[in-house]
Amino acid sequence: MNETPKKIQLKEFPASFWAVNTMEIFERMAWYGFFAVSSLYITGSVAEGGLGFSDEDRGVLQGVVTFFLYLFPVVTGALADRYGYRRMLIASFCVLVPAYYLLGQFSTFPTFSWPSCW
């Protein structure tokens, strides 16, 4: 009675699997793109359109952002277990879109939490 396990075919995965993984790929590309370009923007000279922060300021900002990046999945995973993954995907999308927009609105280190357009 030595049965060979059935191989899973790609077409057997549900649509939600493909939607979530596609969103994750785009989110990762956005994050790594932001992380790379933000180093240049944060430490670039003001005359060239950068913020003119020191390397230490950049390290603090990127360190804090990365800390929360790895903390949030623990929290949102627990919330998804309680409220359902669909609600959490919608909530995540509603947070990510304005957050990436607002990242481009900051202009000084002390007021990094306040967009310059306010």
Secondary structure as UniProt FT lines:
FT   HELIX           10..12
FT   HELIX           15..43
FT   HELIX           46..48
FT   HELIX           55..83
FT   HELIX           85..103
FT   TURN            104..105
FT   TURN            110..113
FT   TURN            116..117
//
